[in-house]
Amino acid sequence: MIDVYHNILPGFSKGPASMEEAVLMARLAEREGITTVIATPMYHPDQSVPKETIINQSKELNAYLMSEGVHVHVIPAQHVPVYSELLEDYEAGRLLCVNNQPTYLFLDFPQQNFPLYAEHFIYELQQRQITPIIVHPEANPIFLKKTERLYDLVRQGLLVQLSSQSLLGFHGKEVKQYAFKLIEANQAHFMGSCAHKLDRKGIGLKLAYQQVGKVFGNKTMDMFQTNAQALIDGLPIYLLEPTRVKRKSSLMHSLFGF
């Protein structure tokens, strides 16, 4: 199993405090059957860490995990906010695409307002053969309150990563409902744990996959995993034609009562 969104690198915001804590997080991931995690430290425009640092730290952590007998491999990436100098920083080589391949880039939209320049940046990235992946939009009010906005972006070719925490209900009933409806509407392409600290109860990704499989079947589970591998390899992912999110879903009502 591949975890496409995991804050496992030590020393970054939301990440573990030390290499030892990162190893413990990796052990928890391994216990759930996770063999690969994509490290997603956040890019801060005003205090940016060179992407080479993330790549090197991923290599160091991989070597340390191997020496500790932990069979989890770390792939370097970056979680990039949508901000006014995004395109300039990409052109300057400051932003880290998944696995340092110029194919996929994790994007995080602000939660207050949809930036007027976002559509332009998306177009420019796509012209450079970069496919943006919107991280956990199900928990973002700008999409939760206006579902057509995400639908339009997916139709434009953007991809979506859901958080296992949302699917398990950790962010509330409304967010969980929207996450499952996005899968139903073919507007979700990846699942990640969004793990950012040591939690001895586990990562939660395995349980989220089990819930998704129970609702949508093994084919949907396989699609998420196939897409996760394609993401790492920089290959095209499996897409289904997106539909609009249903305000009232008979499937969701029968399963969850919403």
N, C-alpha and C positions, 0 to 999 in steps of 0.2 A: 504494500500500500504506500502511496505517495501523499505526503502532506504538502500542499502547494503554498501554504502561508504559515510560517512559523518563526517567531522571534527568538531564535536559538543562539545567535551570536552574542557573546559577552561584551559588556562595555558600551552597548548602545541603549538608547531609550527604549523602555519596555522589554529589554532583554535581560538575561541572567547577569548577576553581579560578577561572576567569576567563571573560569573554565571548568572548575569542578561542578558548579551548579548547572552549566550547560550539559555536562556529561550525565547528570541525574535526569535532566529533561529528556535527553536522548534515550536513556534507559526506559523511561516511561513510554516514549514513543515506540521503542522496539517491543515493549511488552504488548502493545496494541497491534503489532504486526506491521508497523511502519518501517520501511527500509530506506526511504529517502525523504528529506525535508528540504524545502526551499526557504532559505534564510531571507527575511524581509525587513531589515532595519530601515527606519524611516529616513528619507532625505530631508534635511533642513537647509533651505536655501541660504539662510543667514549664517550657518555654521556647518557647512557641508564637510563631510568626511570623503576624501578621495575614494573613488570606486575601487581603486587598486588595493586599498586597505581592507575593504570588504572581501575582495577576492582572496587576498593573502590570509586573512583571518579564517575564512572558510577552509582553506587548505590546512592551516594550523589545527583547526578544530577536527578536521577529518583525520589527521595524523594522530591526534590525541585520542580520539574515539577508537581508532584502530588499536592503539597501544593499551587501551583499557578494555579491549574485547567487546566493544559495542558496535554492532553491525548496522549502523545508520550512517548514510552518506549525506553530506550537506552540499546543497547547490547555492551559489551566490546569486542574489537578486537585490532589489531595492523597492521600497514602497514610496512612491513619489506623489506629493500633493499637487493638485492643480493650482498653479500660481502664475503670476504674470510673466516671469522670466523663464518659464519651463522650456520653451523652444530654444531660447538662447543658450541655456545650460546644456540641453541635449546636443546642440551643434558644437558646443565646446568640449564635448566628450565627458561631461561630469556625471551623467545619469547612467545607472547600471540596469540594463535589460536582463531578463531571466537568463541565467547561465552565461552571461556576458556575450550573448548572441544578439545581433540586431534584428530581433523578431517580435518579442513580446515585452511590454512594459506595464508594471502595476501602477495604476492611477487611483488616487483617493480624492474624491470630491469634497469640498467644504460642506458643512452641515447647515449653514445658514442660508446661503444664496447660491444659485447656479451661476457661475461666472459667465459674463457676456462673451469673453474671449475663448471659452472652452471649445466651442464648435470649430473655431479657426485652428486651434492647436491640434485638435483631433484630426482634422483634414490634413494638416501639414505632416503630422506623424505618419498617417496612412500613406501619404505621398512618398514617404521615406521607407515604406514597407514595414513600418512598426505598427503592430496591433495592440492598442491599449486594452488592458484588463481592469475593469472597475472592481475595486475590492469592497466586499461586504456592503453593497448598496441597500440590502434589505433592512439594515439598521440605520440608514441615513435618512433623516426627515425629508430632504428635498426629493427623494425618490418615493419614500413611503407615502407621502401626502399627495404626490402627483405621479402616479404609476406610468402614465403615458410618456413621461420624460425618459425613463429607462428603456421603455419599449422602442422609442425612436432611436436611441443610441445603439441598441442591439441590432436594429434593422440597418443601421449605418455600418455595421461590422464590428462593433465593440463587443468584448467578451465580459463575462460576469463570474466572479468568485464569491461563493457563499461561505459563511462562517458556520462551522459545526456548532458553535455556541448558540447561534440564532436558531438553528434547526432543533436544538435540544431545549429551547425555551428559556435560556439563561437571560435573554434580553427582553423577555415579556411575550405575552400572547400575540400581540399585534405583529411584532417582528417575526415571530415563528410562522404565523399565518402567511405573511407576505413571502417569506423564504420558500415555503412549500408551493405557494401559488406561482412563484417564478419558475420553479422546476416544471410544474404542470403546463406553463405557458411557453416552455422551451426557451426561457430567457436566462438559464443558468448553465454554466459550462465546467466549473471546477468547484471543489469543496476543499477548504483548508481549516485547520484547527484554530488559527489565530492565537495559538499558545504564546504567552509572553512572560510567564513566571512558573516557578516550580509548584505544581499542584499534584500532590501524591494520590489524589483520587483518579488521576489519569488525564490523558489528552482530550478524549471525547470524540475523536474522529471516527473510531470504529463503531461506536454506538450510533452516531449520526448516520453513517453508511447503512447500518442495520435498519434504522427507521425509514430511511429513503427507500431501501430495498423492499421493506414491508409495504410501503404505500405504492411505489411505482414499479417494483419488480427488479430482477437482476439485470435486465438490459440497461436500465438507467444507471445502476451502480457501475456496470462495466464501462458505460460511456464516460462517466466522470474519471475513472481510472485510466482509460485509454487516452483521454484528453490530457490528463496530468503528465503522462509519459511523453506525449507529443509536445507539450509545453516545454519540458526539459530539453528535448531533442531539437526544438526550433522548427517543428513540422506543422502542417495544417491540422486543425482539430476537427472533430466530428460536430457538425452543426445540423440542427433541425429548424424548420421555418418557425420563427417566433410568432406567437399570437398575443393578443392583449390579455392582461390579467383580468380574470373574472371577479366582479365584486362579490358575487355569491357563487360558490362552487359546491356542487352536490357531492363531489368526491371529498372535499375538505370537511364538509358538514357531516358526512357519514362517518368519517374517521376521527375527527377531532371535535365536532360539534360547533365549528365556526364557518 
